[in-house]
Amino acid sequence: MSKVRNPLEPISTAVVAVLTVVATLVVTGLALALFADNVSVLGIGEKDICVTDTTTSIGVDEQPIPAFRPAPGARFTVEAHPEYCTEAPSAMQSLLNAATQLVPFIFIVGALLLALRLIRGAAGGGLYTTQTAERLRWLGWWLLAGSMLTGLATSMAEKALLASLTFDSDFGVLSGDDVSFMPIFTGLGVLSFARIMRVGITMREDLDGTV
């Protein structure tokens, strides 16, 4: 008799492996940050902070190079986009820099944990159950709402950090590039699939009751 393959593979192994790697890296980084100098984890403890003004472009042949005004204590680098750095960040600048890395990290880890919860619940209670459909719906909402909030929060933190390092930045400017649309469509697809599952589960329960 051939062995029945786990229907939740390979996603189950992949999610567990990624979470294990992420946890190992974070724990190792935190340990190094406590006992070693010049070690940062997700922007926490970072001494040399840089941010790029992606809304401003500098042409390769543009002469003279436009005058930019870095804030006191910040330095300016001329590339395709102006970049501002500081080696003596304030507490607020360190917090904003950490936010630009922590917010996406929390979103990704949250999605992985919800996916692991869904997978383990489906493995124990069955794929076609109301509980599995509900957990799938939670994952869809996390991907949909979380991706939009993550994009906006990260962009606002970057712009606030940029505004603290230059006098030329327009802090209030937001654009469509601040939000990634792929997770949004993925979340919508997961929500649709969760709804399809609930309809199928209801139909199966009605048939079972009829029989």
Buried (B, 14 or more C-beta within 10 A) or exposed (E): EEEEEEEBEEBBEEBBEBBEEBEEEBEEBBEBBEEEEEBBBBBBBBEEBBBBBBBBEBEEEEEEEEEBEBBEEBEBEEEEEBBBBBEEBEEEBBBBBBBBBBBBBBBBBBBBBBBBEBBBBBBEEEEEBEBBBBBBBBBBBBBBEBBBEBBBBBBBBBBBBBBBBBEBBEEEEEEEEBBBEEBBEBBEEBBEBBBEBBEEBEEEEEEEEEE
